[in-house]
Amino acid sequence: MESSSSCVLCLASASPRRRDLLASIGVRVSILPSHVDETPSPGESASAYVKRLAVAKATAAMSKTSLPTLGSDTAVVVDGAILGKPADAQEAAAMLRRLSGRSHQVMTAVAVTGPQGVLCSIVTTDVIMREITAQEIADYWLTGEPADKAGGYAIQGLAAIFVEEIKGSHSAVVGLPLYETAQLLQQQGVPIWMGHYYSHT
């Protein structure tokens, strides 16, 4: 985490993946995780679910900092069902069996607070997985990687070997759609990597 004096944004998440993605576009953040109930509401669509959580995280952090805040949430969706983080090896295996050999969607919502209020964007990416064997599923759980990942896998990690094709934003599947995030940040006046350049031209 950057020193507080150099930060331009408060990230309402403890995710190192989101922190690193923001760092990759030159955004220095302070970390202030927001703990919200991630239980889907009855009949709630996946897009409404991720938007609700992203906004809830951003607004919860907003009251504790003078910086603009960013909240985000990612859901793995198959046949309209939201796959969260697996509770145990059995649930992780069931998720990967369900994703094996077919396409699913990854929905990521980003909410940014600032002078323009709360701005939000939702990005959907199609991910196609190859057939995954039972042994691979068992071995993958033992790596520890799936335990805290939506859908029970991390595309930027060891599970990359399972992914046959991506249609859409790769960074959104990792945890933050950088194109859309940069647009929201600029609308809220948060400088990204080109901000200093433009200020001197």
NUKE-517165 format. One record per residue (C-alpha): x, y, z. Coordinates in pm, whole numbers, padded with zeros to 5 digits, always signed. Example, Ala and Ser with C-alpha at 12.3 -4.5 7.8 and 13.67 -1.06 7.14 Angstrom:
BEGIN
+01230-00450+00780/+01367-00106+00714/
//
This chain:
BEGIN
+00000+00000+00000/+00120+00350-00081/+00178+00615+00186/-00148+00798+00252/-00009+01130+00129/+00054+00994-00221/-00277+00812-00265/-00541+00941-00505/-00806+00671-00447/-00940+00454-00167/-00985+00090-00270/-01269-00071-00075/-01119-00417-00117/-00836-00625+00026/-00789-00794-00312/-00423-00780-00417/-00540-00842-00773/-00745-00522-00784/-00468-00325-00616/-00216-00449-00872/-00449-00377-01164/-00492-00018-01046/-00117+00015-00997/-00070-00100-01357/-00248+00216-01479/-00065+00442-01236/-00333+00479-00967/-00197+00493-00612/-00447+00358-00358/-00506+00330+00012/-00674+00008+00120/-00993+00019+00325/-01183-00309+00286/-01561-00292+00311/-01731-00593+00462/-02081-00631+00320/-02321-00923+00314/-02263-01096-00021/-02577-01312-00008/-02782-01272-00329/-03134-01140-00275/-03422-01368-00380/-03476-01343-00755/-03184-01101-00797/-03014-01111-01137/-02637-01151-01157/-02591-00801-01299/-02806-00644-01027/-02617-00846-00766/-02267-00736-00865/-02379-00374-00905/-02544-00371-00563/-02233-00507-00393/-01992-00278-00578/-02197+00028-00482/-02236-00093-00123/-01860-00143-00085/-01774+00196-00235/-02028+00388-00028/-01932+00208+00294/-01571+00319+00251/-01674+00669+00143/-01770+00770+00496/-01421+00687+00627/-01201+00879+00383/-01177+01210+00199/-01058+01033-00117/-01279+00906-00398/-01358+00539-00332/-01376+00237-00559/-01581-00073-00487/-01600-00377-00711/-01755-00720-00721/-01711-01016-00954/-01948-01308-01006/-01912-01621-01212/-02244-01699-01380/-02352-02024-01545/-02707-02096-01661/-02814-01779-01479/-02683-01907-01145/-02427-01707-00946/-02125-01907-00832/-01961-01749-00529/-01652-01852-00337/-01650-02226-00258/-01697-02321+00106/-01491-02640+00078/-01326-02886-00162/-01656-03052-00248/-01823-02726-00347/-01516-02616-00547/-01516-02948-00733/-01887-02914-00810/-01830-02566-00950/-01545-02674-01175/-01738-02976-01300/-02019-02739-01391/-01781-02507-01579/-01586-02784-01751/-01611-02807-02129/-01844-02512-02178/-01888-02137-02174/-01981-01926-01876/-01995-01555-01797/-01790-01346-01558/-01966-01026-01451/-01769-00751-01281/-01918-00428-01151/-01713-00122-01060/-01846+00172-00859/-01652+00493-00801/-01760+00774-00569/-01656+01135-00615/-01779+01478-00726/-02017+01315-00976/-02185+01103-00710/-02165+00725-00748/-02078+00609-01099/-02102+00242-01192/-02018+00017-01483/-02083-00355-01538/-01875-00568-01773/-01959-00921-01888/-01692-01150-02031/-01753-01492-02185/-01504-01759-02076/-01481-02099-02245/-01316-02380-02050/-01184-02706-02184/-01281-03036-02030/-01125-03062-01684/-01054-03407-01542/-01149-03515-01191/-00781-03554-01106/-00705-03201-01225/-00991-03067-01014/-00863-03251-00706/-00504-03140-00765/-00609-02781-00825/-00788-02762-00489/-00472-02876-00314/-00283-02573-00448/-00502-02350-00228/-00577-02116-00516/-00953-02181-00561/-01055-02127-00198/-01122-01752-00211/-01210-01715-00579/-01556-01669-00728/-01642-01979-00926/-01354-02165-00765/-01080-02060-01007/-00830-01782-01081/-00777-01706-01448/-00453-01519-01374/-00315-01816-01182/-00282-02190-01224/-00631-02225-01373/-00512-02043-01685/-00442-02387-01835/-00815-02467-01821/-00922-02159-02019/-00961-02220-02390/-01095-01882-02497/-01201-01542-02361/-01446-01311-02534/-01428-00973-02367/-01215-00812-02097/-00940-01027-01945/-00876-00777-01666/-01246-00790-01571/-01216-01165-01513/-00910-01101-01294/-01114-00851-01093/-01129-00505-01253/-01214-00402-01612/-00941-00146-01670/-01093+00030-01972/-01422+00101-01795/-01251+00169-01461/-01025+00433-01616/-01329+00606-01766/-01506+00617-01429/-01193+00744-01251/-01143+01021-01506/-01508+01129-01469/-01447+01158-01093/-01125+01355-01143/-00891+01076-01028/-00556+01102-01211/-00426+00794-01388/-00092+00749-01559/-00137+01016-01824/-00270+01272-01578/+00071+01418-01496/+00166+01431-01863/-00146+01622-01961/-00099+01866-01674/+00236+01974-01819/+00134+02012-02185/
//
